[in-house]
Amino acid sequence: MNADERETAYRRFRDAVNMNVRQLERWLGSDESKSVGQKKSTRAESTGHQSGRRIVALLRKRKAELTDADLSHMRKVVGYVARHMAQRPSGDVRETRWRYSLMNWGHDPLTR
């Protein structure tokens, strides 16, 4: 990945992830966070919850420390957020699985 691609991936990730480390960690510890997402079994951690933990680690890294694998995950996060924002349900989304799923990926759609 060249320098321009790295910068673009980083910028788009920072635009998509609107929760800070503290907010995301608190959210990931909640029952609501653990109740949504695709799981391989009833006891397994969801894909989104795993991603949330990785996002916390990415947010703690300095830009210069990011690996190609990190940047690849950042692009995955950007894609997920964009796809799910396009599927916004009508009405109040405050306590919906749709919002909770997005929050596992570091994006709270109610945050401006």
N, C-alpha and C positions, 0 to 999 in steps of 0.2 A: 504494500500500500504506500503510495507516494505521500509527500507532505500535504499536498492540497486535499487529497482524499481523507487523510487523517484529521485535518482541521475541519472539514465539512462534517465528518461523522461526529466529531466532538461537539461542534456547535449545534447540530441537530439534536443530539442527545440532551444537551443542556437545555434546549428549548422544550423538548418533550417532557423531561422529568422536572416537574414543578414542585416536588416535595423535597425538603432538605433531609439530611441524614437522620436527625432527631425525629422528625415527623414520620419518616418511613419506618424507622426502627420501632417506634411506638405502635404504628399501624400494624406492622407485621406480627406484633405480639398479641394482637386482638383476636377474639373469637371470630369476628366478622371476616377478617383477613384469611383465616384458616378455613373458613366455610365455603370458599369459592374456588373455582378453577378445576382444570382437568387433573385427575389423579390416577395412577396406575392401580391403586387399591384404596380401600376406605381408610387405611392408616397412613398412606403415603402423603408426602408433601406435594402440593400442587405445583405445576410448572411455573405459574405466576409467582407463587410464594418463593420458590427457589430463585427465580429471576430477581425478585425484590431483595433478597439477601445479597445477590451478586451486585445489584445496583448500589447498595449501601457501600460495598467494598470499592466499587468504581468511583463513587463520589468522594471517597476518602483519599484516592490516589491523586498525585500531581499529574498534570497533563503529560509531562515528559516520561512518566513511568508507565504509561499505558502501552500494552502489548497489542499485537495484531488481533489476538483472540479477544482482548478487552474491547477493541474497536468493533469487532464483528458482533459482539453481544450488544454493544451500544446501538448498532444499526438495527438489530433485531428488535430492540426496545422501541426505537423510533417507528418501525413498521407496525408493531403491535398497537401502539398508541394511535397512530393514524387510522388504521383499519377499524379499531373499536370506537373511536370518536365519530367515525362516519356512520356507525350503527346506533347512535344515541336514541334511546327510547323516548317517547313523548311523556309529558308530565313531569312530576317531581322525581328527580333521580337520587335524592339525598340518601335513601336507604335501599338502594337497589344492588343486585348482584353485578350489574353492569358497572356501576361506579366502583364497587369493592374490587372487582377484577382489575380495573384500570389502576386503582391505587396500589395494588400489589406490584404493578409495573412502574410505580413512582409518579403516576400522574393522577392528580385529583381534578376532575373536570369542573368542580365547583370553585376552584381557586383561579383567580383572575391574574 
